Amino acid sequence: MSKQYVLGLQEVDETRVAMVGGKGAHLGALARIGGLRVPAGFCVTTDAFRRILAEAPSIDDRLDRLSRLNPDDREAIGALSADIRRTIEETPLPHDVTAAITRALVQLGEDTAYAVRSSATAEDLPTASFAGQQDTYLNVIGVASILRHVSRCWASLFTERAVTYRRRNGIDHRAVHMAVVVQKMVFPQAAGVLFTADPVTSNRTVASVEASFGLGEALVSGLVNADAYRVRDGVIIDRAIATKRLAVHTLPAGGTQEHAIDPERQDQPALTDAQVVRLVQLGRRIEAHFGQPQDIEWCLVDDGFQVVQSRPITTLFPIPEAADGENHVYLSVGHQQMMTDAMKPLGLSMWKMTAMAPMHEAGGRLFVDVTRHLASPASRAGFLEMAGRGDPLTRDALETVIERDFIPSLPDQAPPRPPAGGTPAPIETDPAIVADLIERSHASIAALRRDIGTKSGPALFDFLLAAFAEQKRLLSDPTSMQAIMAGMDATWWLNDQLQAWLGEKNAADTLTLSAPNNITSEMGLALLDVADVIRPHPEVVAFLQKVEDESFLGELAKLPGGPEARDAIGAYLDRYGMRCVGEIDITRPRWSERPSTLAPVILDNVRNFAPGASRRRFEQGRQEAAKKEQDVLERLRALPDGQRKADETKRMIDRVRTFIGYREYPKYAIVSRYFVYKRALLDEAERLVEAGVLRATEDIYYLTFAELHDVVRTRRADEQLIRRRKDAFRSYQTLTPPRVLTSEGEGIAGAYRRDGVPAGALAGLPVSGGIVEGRARVILDMADADLEPGDILVTPYTDPSWSPLFVAVEGLVTEVGGLMTHGAVIAREYGLPAVVGVEGATRLIQDGQRIRVHGTDGYVEILP
């Protein structure tokens, strides 16, 4: 097949990314939109780039070395990438490549000024923009100069920033090729960028325009403040005209230069209002063509707009699909479940199939449509009360939406639910109720393990559908629901009434210390017992410090004390090995699959605690709770009508201690069942790999449950679908989901609207009382734990799997969470001052800084 070294823009579209790169493909597509002006030009194809790489000496060897470098080793990456760039720029262009480029220039005008722009095959894609990673050269004049700048564009594929970007995004250097776009230069009166969705709020109905005089380079490079406009439905809803002191203009001999703008023009708008509205209309046409919001670079020439680039806006959070065209409000499931990471398709589909409420998918996350709850005046108050009890930020975000009249009011469908914290659930305070619920759950999981072992092929999927129904039946068991609500309602009652009667905030925090039947807090204490077994054996401790693979338990048994250590860890995994960070996603590796995750936590416990710490801590918490109970009741009896108040409070204390621990158990049961499902599905995946249907067992993670069922039934898999899903998942991992999302795409964060937070402090939700000061340990991955006594854990979120770390810290700060989410419950159980819902905590607090956590008042101070 003959090589094509040059293609005209009119010859390419989005289907030719492999030949002309993302930028070239988009420009070709833009040139085909009727009535749209795109500067004439051509693309030097990736065939030419591959030809250069083939002729450049020792490139293969250097690319191999580059792929092995640590992405954090900036010095090594800088040196090697500079060497590769130099080699490419110094490699002479083959005669036939030079001839093809020269012919194209002659046809367009070889003495004309051109823009020479890099266009990588992994650039301007829906999943990765690569914006600013490669080079662009403006006002290049003459064939020799253009050829030289084409080589420089090829070389810019290996700038340090581009190499690091690919490494961090898991993109192979050899999988990306470079084309070059050569376009006639445009000499505009004004230029700038247009976002067809608001880049700040993500609202898809609001367009954002930035404009400055001269070439857009002044704006892109940050030389000037630009005029800024926001436009909705053809109306400018916001404008800010900047003082523009500089502009970039072309030079007659080539290149560009900064020029000072005349003082009388500096405060004039670069565009008229009519031009702004017309530009946005143009942007909407481009958006409609590509089917998603666009980041567009434009130039104004003689009152007409020319488009010089359009790329997808990859930073917008996707919107759940709704076919009715109505306004919708969605609540993040991840913020309620303390797991805001992206989930793989199998995990998403299985959580949806086993959840108690219909869910919608977007950006690798799940959302619940709460529009009807907010639209009905009868249900709205109770729903907002519930949301606010758990997370004030969510309530504030929902109230923001309501105030905008975004949702039309609907007639009431049903009587409102009593507000949270009202009348306790109708269930007697009897510990035997919790014991019976736990026993029934154990029996159900044991039956599941026994029965699933005989199933395979399509029969396995029929069995799993029945198992999902049984799981939902167990979760909706009225007694279980009443037990959970009884513990939560009693907690709220105690906090509300004791603040009203005694002026004491969050009194339930101490009253719930060491509550019985809390499977999550027991899990953290049980790892202290494992440390007690390991601590007397220095060779075992030394071995665990060097664990790298998952087969270490077998090796452990060969050491003095090793069999006991192996058995202790094994017993822990038998009871808790189904857990992991992000455990609502069935595809995440469980502790039983990756036991090395626990090694650093065990070592911290060995180093930081004395033998018997587990029993001492639990007993200390129990005694503190009993002492607090006695103190509260005595103070209440001294009040007017005190005996009645004390009797009511005593009933609520008994109630909370009976039921609050059970709050954690249903999640444990769900995750236990998930691990059984997962092992059966992985066995099925191994059979598919052996039969040549799949390339790898983990490919099933990128299929939904129904799609995997079809693959098992038909013995055929769509490899391209799996590859697309992997790319999409990588892009979703870079996004941050909002607490509340509207059908217009706007993510609403909410705000804390209360007094008493000092200037400079970070506001959050108080969930476990007390004040503690210590060293902040910002930990994003539990496997990176390295804790010392007195440390305060700062992390994005904590699901139950993080509880083993709680025993080793003195306080907790998270970005996500509510009063009844798992991290809050366990912090209270262990008596840790905790503030959750601190926006940007892991960014604003530096690892190692001293901080003070005000767990009663809900804020964090960063200390000098």
N, C-alpha and C positions, 0 to 999 in steps of 0.2 A: 504494500500500500504506500503510495507516494506521500511525502510529508507536505503539509500546508503550513508555511511559515507566516503568512499574512492573510487575514480575513477582514473585509470591510465591515463596519458596524452594522450596515444593512443586511449582512449575511448571517448575523448571530442573534440568538435570544437566550432565554434561561436554560434551554436544553444543551447549551454548548459550554457550560462552566468548565468542563474538563479541558477544553481547547483554549478558552479565552479568559478564564478566571471569573470570579464573582463580579468584579466591577465591570469588566468587558461585557459579560452576559447581561447585566442589568442595563447598561447603556444601549446595547443592541435592542433589548426589549423596549426601552423608552423611545428609541428612534422609530419604533413601529406604531406608537400610539398616535392616532391622527390628531393634527393640530398642535402637537408638542414639538418644540424646537430643541434639538440636541446638536451641539457642534459636530461637524463632519469629522470623520477620522477612521482609523483602522486599528486592528489588534495584531500585535506580534504574538504568535500562538505559543503554547507550551511545547509544541514540537521543536521550536527554535531553542527554547530553554533546555530541553532534554539533550539536544544536540551539543549545546555548550558544555553541559555537565559531563557528557561523554568524552569531550575533547580536553576538558580541564584536567591537569595532572593530579593524581592522588586524591580526588574528591571522595571516592567511595570510602577510603580508609578514614578520612577526616570526618565524614558523616557517621561512621560507626563509632568513632571516639566521642563525637558530639552527643549521640543518643545515650551514651553511658554516663555522661556527666550528671552530677547532682544539680537540679534546677536552682538550688540556693548557692551554688559555687559560682558567684558572679565573675570572679577573676578568671577562672578557667574558661567559662563560657565566653567572656569578652575576648580573650586572646585567640581561642580557636575559631570563633565566628569571624573575627577580623581577618584571620588568615584565609578563611574560605572566601570571604568577600573580595579580598585582594586578588586571589587566584582567578575568580570569575571575571573581575574587571580587566585583568591582564591577558585573558585568553582571547586571541584574535577571533573575530566573527568569521565563520566560513563564508566563502564567496557567494554561495547560493542564498544564504540568509541575508547577506548585505544587499544582493541584487533584488530580492523580493521587497525589502523595506524601501529601497531607493525607488523602485517602480511605483509603489504606493504613494510616495512623497511627490514624485513627478506628477502623478494624476491630480493630487490635491493642490500642488504648488510648492515646489521645493524651497522657495525663498520665504515662505510664509512662517509666521511664528506658531509654535506648537506647545501644547502641554503634554508631557511624557509622564505616564502614571502607571505605577505598579498595579497588577491585578492577579492576586494569588487565587488558586483553586479552592482554598479554604477561607475565602474572604467574602464579606457581604452576604453570608448565608443566613437562613432563618435561625440557625442554632449558634452561630458565632460570627460577630461582625468583623473582628480583627482590625477594627478601626484604628488608624494611626500606626499600624505595625510595620508597613512598608513605605517606600518613598514616592514622592511626586515632585516633578520639576516643571516650572512654569516658564513660558516665554523663551523656549529653546529654538534657536534659528540656525539653519544650515544642516545639510545631510550629515556631515561628519560629527557635528555636535549632537544631533539626534541619535546617531548610532552609539556614541559614547554614553549618552544618558540611558539608552535601552540597556546597555551592560550594567550600568549602575542600578537600575531598577531590578534586574535579575539578582544582583548581589545583595540588594536590600532584603531579600528573603531570609538572609542570615544576619540581620542586625541582632544585637544582644537582646533587645526587647522582644523581637519576633520569635527568636529561639526559645526564650524563657516562657513566653505566652503559649507556644505549642506544647512545651514540656508540661506546663501546669494544667493544660486542657487535655492531656493524654493523646496528642496528635503526633504521629510519626513524621519526622522531617522528610523522609523519602516519599510520603504520601501527598505532600503538597508541592505543587509546581507553580511556576510564575509565568504569566503572560504580561504583556505591556500594552497599554492603550496609548495611542498617539492621536491627539485631537487638535484641530485648529484652535488657536488661542482666542479667547473671548476677552474683549476690553470693556468691562462694564462700568456704568456710573455707580452702581451699588451691587452688593452681593451679600450672601448670607446663607442661613440654613432654615429649613422648615421641617418641623416635626408634626406629622399628622395626628399624633396623640400627644397629650401633655406629658413631657418627660419627667415632670416633678410629681404629679398626682396619678399619672397613667390613665387619665380619663380619655377615652377614645373619641369623645364628641368635641373635645377642645383641641384646637391646633395651636402650635407655638411657632412664632416667627422671630428670628433675630436678623438684623440688617445693619450694614455699615457701608460707608463710601468706599469705592475702589474695589480691588480684588478681595475675595473672601478670605485670603490668607491672613489678613490683619485680624480678622475675627477668630479664625481657627487657631492661630498661634497665640491668642490672648493679648495681642498688642493694644486692642481697644475694647472699651465697653460698647456693646451693641445696643441699638434700639430693640426693644422687646415688646411683642404683641401677643395677646391670647385671643383667639377667635372661636366663637361657637355659633353654629347655624347662620353663618354669614354676617355675624355682628361682632365687632371688636368689643370684648368685655373687659380688657385690661391693656394699658399701654404705658411704656416707660421710655421716654426719649433721652438717650445718653448724650453726654458731651464727648464728641469724637475728635480727638486732637490729631490723630495720625491716620493715614491710609497707605496701602501698598499699591504701587503702580508699576507698569512694565517700563523697561528701558529700551531705547531704539536698537541697541546692539545685542539685546538679549538679557534675560534675567529680570529681577525685580528690585525695587528700592522703596524704602519708607519715605513718605512725604508728609509735611505738616499741612493740616487743613486750615484754610483761612479762618480767623477767629469768628467772623460773622456767620460762617456756615457750620461751626462746630456743634451748635445746639439745634440745628435744623434736622427734621426727620429725613432719613435716607429714602423712605418710601412714603407715598400718600396713602391715606386710609383706603381709597379705592384700589390701589395697587396691592395692598396687603390682602384685602378680601379676594381679589382676583387670583393672587398667588395661592391662597389656601384652596380655592376652587380647583386650581390646577393640581395641587397636591392630592385632593380627594380623588381625582381621576387616576392619578398614578397609584394611589393606595388601592383603589378598586381593581386596577389591572393586576397588581401583585397579590391581592387578597389578604394583605396585612399592613399595619401601620408602617410608615416609611420615614427615614431620616434623609432629607433631600437637600442637596447643595444647588443653589440657583444663582443666576446672574441677571441683572437688569440691563438690557441693551436697547436704547432708543424706544423706551416705554414697552418693550416686549421682554418676556422672561425666557431665558434659556436654561435648561437643566443640565448640569454637568456631572451629577451623580445621584443615585438613589439606592439606599440599602435598607434592609429590615431593621426596625428598632428591636434589638434582642434583649433589652433590659426590662421590657414590659412584662408584667405578670399576666398570663393568659386568663381568659374569661370562661367560666363554665358555659356550656352550650345550653341555650334556651330557644325553642322554636316559636314561641308565641309572640315575640316582639314586644313584650311588656317589660317594665322595670322590675328588677329582682335585687334582693339583698342576700348575700351569702356570708355565713359564719365559718371561720376556719376550724376544722376538726382537729388539726395538728396542735393548735394552741390549747385546746381542751385536753388532748391526750399527751401533751408535753413531748411532741415529736414533730418538729416543723421541717425536717429534712424532706427532700424529694423521695418518693417511693417508686419502686419499679412496678410495671404493669400487673404482674401476678399479685404483688402485695396489695395494690390498689383494689383490684377486682375482688380478692378474697375478703378484704376488710368490708367492702361494700356488701358482699353477699352474706356476711355474718353479723353486720351491724343492725341495730334496732331501728334506725331511721334511714329514709332514702338519702343518698348522698350524690353529689356532683363532683366531677373530676376536672382539675385544671392545673397545669404546671407541675404535674406529678404530686399534687396534694388533693385532699378531699375537703369538700365544703357542704354545709347544710343550708338549704334555701329556707330562710326565716321570714320571707316576705309576708306570708299570711299571718304569722304571729304578730308582726308589727302593724299590719293593715287593719286588724280588728281591734277597736278600742277596748273591748272586754279582755282580750288576751294580752294586749300590749303591756299593761302595767305589771302584771304578774311575770311576764317574760323578761322585762327590763329589770325587775327586782331580782329574779334568779340570776341573770347575767351579771348584774352589779355585785351580787354577793360573791360570786366566784372571781370576777375580774372587772374592776371599775373601768379599765381602758376599753373593754369591749362594750360595756354599757354606754360610755361616753361616745364611742364611735357610732353606735346604733342611734343614739339620740341626735347626733349630728345629721344622720340621714333623714330621720323623721322631721327635723326642723326645716329641711329643704323642700318638704312636700314632694319628695321623690316617689313616695308610695301612696297611691290613692287609698282612701279609707274604704273598708269593706264592711258590710253588715255583720254583726256578731253571729258566729256560727255555734258557739257553745258557751256555757257559763265559764267564767275565768277560774283558773286554778288558784287556790289560796296562795298568797305570797309566801316565799321561803321564810322559814323562821317562825311561822304561825303555829297553828295547832299541830302537835306532834303526830306522827304517823300512828294509826291504830294498831299497835303491836305491844304486847306486854314486855317488860324488861326482864328477860329470862335468858341467862347464858346458854341454856340448853338449845335455844333456837339457833344460835350461831353454830354450835357444835353439830347440830343436825344438818344445817345447810352445807357445812364443810364436808361432812361425811358423805352426803349425797353427791357432791361434786367429785370427790375422790372416786366414788364407785362408778360414776359416769365416765371419767377419764380412763379408769382401769378397763372398763368394757370396750371403750374405743380402741385402746392399744391391743386388746385381745382380738377384736373382730376385724380390724383393718389389715392384719397380717395375712389374711387369706385372700385379699382382693388385689387384682392387677388388671391392666388394660382398661377398656371402657367400663367394666364392672366396678373398678375403683372409683370412677367419677360418679357413678350412680350412688355408690356407698357414701361418698363425700357429701353429695347434695343432701342426703338424709342426715348425715352428721352435722351439717351446717344448721339444718332445721332444729335438731336436738339442742345445739348450742344456743340458738336464739330462744328456744323454749326455757332453757335453764336460766338465761340472762333475764327473761321477762317474768320469772317466777315471782308471784306477788309477795311471798314472804321475804325473798331476797331483796326485792325493791324496797319493802317496808323497813327492813333492817338497815339498809344503806341510808335511807332518808331519816330514820330515827336518829342515827348517829350525827348526821349533818345538821338536822333541825335542832337537836339538843346542843350542839356546839354553838350555833347561831343564837339560840335562846340564852345560853349562859353568857356569851359575850355582850349581847344587847342588855340583858337585865342587870348584870353585875356592873356594867358601866353606868346604867341609870341609877341603881341603888347605892353603889359603893364608889362610883367615879373611877373604876378600874378598867383599863383597856385590855382587851384580849385575855381575859382571865382563863379562858378554856385552854390556852396554850400550856399552862402548868398542870391543869386538872387532867389533861390527856396523856401526860408523861407515862411511858411504859404501859400503855393500855394493852390488854391481852388480845391474842388472836390476830396480830398484825403480821402477816406473812412477809411483808416487805422489810419491816424493821428487824424481824427475826433473821432475815437473810443477811443483813449487815453484821449483826452480832455473831451469827454462825461462822462468818469468815474470821472473826477474832479467835474462835475456838480452833479453826484450822491453823492459824498462826501459832497457837499454843503447842500444837503437835510438832510443828516445824522448828520452832525457836531453839530447842536444845541441840539441834544437829547442824553445826556450822558448814559441813560439806553440802548439805541440802540447800542451805541458804545461799552459799556461793554458786551452786548449780542454777538455782532459780534466777540469779542475777544475770545469767548469760543465756536464758532460754530464747530461742529464735524460731523453732518450728513447733508444730502441734503434736509431735510424737514424744514429747519430753516425759510424759508420765511413765512410759515403759522404761526409759533410761534412768528415771529417778529411783526405781526399785533396786538398782545395782549399788546404791550408795549406803553407807551406815545411816540408819534411820530412814532410809528411802522408802521401804515398804509401808511404814506407818504414814509417812507424808503422802505417798501415792493413794493409800486407802482413804485418808482424811479428805484430800482434794476430790477423789472419786465419789465419796459419799456426798460431798457438797454439790457436785455436779449432778448426781442422781436426783437431788431434791430441787436444785435451782438452775441446772444447766440449760434449761429451755429459755432462760432470760438473756437479754443483750440490750445494748443501746439501740433505740429505735425499734423496739420489739413488736410494734403493731404492724410493721412490714415483715411479712413472713419470709422474705428473701434475705433479710439481714443475718449474718453469721451468729449463731448462738454460742454461748460459753462452752457448751459441750462440743461444738464444732471447732471452736478456737479458744481452748483453755488458757493459752498463753496470755490472754487479756487479763486474767486474774492475777498473774504473777507479780506485777508491780504493786497491786493493792495488798496482796499477802505480805510482801516484803515490807511495805510501809507499816503494816500491823505488827510484824515481828520487831521492827525497829522502834516503834513509837509506844508500844503498850507492854505492860507487865502481864504475867500469866493470870488467868481468871478475870480479865477485864470485862468479858461479855456478861458474866453473872453479876459483877459489881455494878456495872453501868445500869443494867435492867433494874436491879434492886434499888439503886440510888434514885432512879426516876420514879419508881413506885412509891418510895418513901416521901419524895418531894411532893408528889401528887396528893398523898394522904395528908401531909402537913398543910398543903394549900387548902384542901377541902375543909379541914378543921378550922383554919383561920377564917375562911370565908363565912362559914356557918356561924361562928361566934360573932363576927362583926354584923351579920344580918340580924341575929337575934336581938342585938342592941338597938335596932331601928324601930320606928313605929310599925306596928303590925309585923314585927320581926319574926315571930315563930312561923307564921304562914309563909313568909318569904324564904325562910331557911328550909322549911319542909319542901316547898316547890323546888328550890335549888338542889336539895339533896336528891330528889327524884331525878332531876336532870343530870346530875353528876353520875348517878348510878347508870342512867340510860346511856350517857356518852361513853362511859368506860365499858359498858356491855357491847355496844354496837360500832364504835368508831373504828376499831381494828379491822372489822369485817369489810369496811370500805375498800380495803386493798385486795380482798380475796378474789372477787370476780375477774379482775384483770389477770391475776395469777392463773386462774382456771382457763381463761381465753388463751393465754400464751402457752400453757401446757398443752392444750388441744392443738394449737397451731404447730407446735413442734412435731406432734404425731402426724398431722397432715403433711408437713414439709418432708419428713423422712420417707413417707410413702410416695410422694410426688418425685423426690430425687431418685428413688429406686426405679420409678417408671422412666425418668429421664436417662438414667444409665442404660436401660434397655433400648431407648431410642438412639443413643449414641452408638451402641454396639451394632445396631441395625443400619447405621449410616443415615438415619433420618435427621439427626442434629449433629452439629460439630462439637458441642460441649454441653455438659449437663446444665450449667448455669444459663444457657440460652432460654430455658423455660421461664426464667424470671422476666423476660421481655415479652411474654405472651400473657394474655388474660386467661383466666381459668377456662372460659368457654373455648378460646382458641387452642389451648393446650389439649383440651378434650378432643377437639377436631383432629389435631395432629396425631394423637394416640389412635383415634378411630380410623383415619385415612392413611396413616404412615407417610404423610407428606407435610413438610414445613416450608414456610416462605422465608428464605434466608434474607431477602432484601428487607422484609418487614422487620425482622429481628435487628438488622443493622440500623435501620432508621430509628427504631425504638431506642437503641443504645445511644445514638447521636442525640436524640431528644432528651434522654435522661441526663446526659452530660450537661446539656444546656439548662435543664431545670435545676440542677444542683447549684447553679450560680445565682438563682433567684431567691429572694426573701419573700415568703408569703405574708400577706396582710391579715390582721385579725378579722377585718370586715372588708368585703369586696362587693362592689356594685356591678350590675350588668353593663354599666358604661366603662368598666375597667378600672374605676378609681379605687385604690386601696386606702382605707381610712384607719389611722392608727389609734385615735383617741388620745385623751390627755387627762392627767390627774388635776382635778379642780378642787384643791384644798389648800388651806393656809398651814403654816407651821414648818414648811421645808426651808431650811436656811439657804441663802444665796450660794450658788456653786455646788450644792449637794445634788445628788442624783435621786429623783423621786421614784418610788415604787410602791408596791402593795405590801403592807405589814402582814405577815402570815405566821410568825413565831416570835414571841416577845423577848425582850432583853437587849442589851447593848454589848457589843464585843468589838475589840480593836485587834488587828493583826495584819499579817502579810497576805496580800491577795495572791491567790494561785489561779491564774486564768487558764483553764483546762478545756480544750475543745474535744479531746478524745480521752476516754477513760483509760486507755492503754498507756497514756503519757503521764499518768499520775505519779507525782514525786512529792509527797506531803510530809510536813514536819509538824510537831505539836504547835498549836496556836494559829495555824493557817486558816484562811477563809476561802472557801471554794467559790469561784466566779465562773459561770459557764452559761451557754445559751439556754439550755433547758436540762431538766433532770427527770427522766422517767424512772420507774422502779429499779432498773439495773444500776443506777448510780448510788443506791443506798449503801453499798459497802464502803464508799468513800466518806459517807457522812460520819461514821464513827471516828474518823481520823481528823476531822476539822472542827473549828470552833464557831463557824458561821457560814451562811449561804447567801449568795446573790445570783439571781438568774434573770435572763431577759424575758422569759416567757413563764407564765404560771398564774394560778389563782389560789384562793383560800382553801379550796378542797382538791387541788391537784396533788399528785403523788409526792412531789418534792416538799410541798408545804406540810402535808400530813406527817411525813417522816421527820422533817425538821422539828415539828412540835413533839413528836414521839421521843426524839433524842434530846430535846431541850436546846436546840441550836437557834440563836437569833437569826432570822431569815427575812430577806426582802426580795420579792419576786416581781416580775413585770417591769424591770428596769431597762428601758429602751437603750440599746447600744452599750450595755454594760461591758461586754468583752472588748469593745473598741475604746471606750472612754477610760476604763481602768487598765492600767498596765500591769503585767505580771511582775510581782515583787514589790509593788507599791504598798505602803501601809494605808489601810482604810479602816473606817469605823462604821459598823452596821447597826442601825437603829431599828431593831426588829419590832418594836412596839409602835413607833411612829411612822415607819415606812420610808426611810431614806438612807442613803449611803454617803458618807463624807470621805473624800480623798485627802489624806493628811500630808503635810509637808515632809 
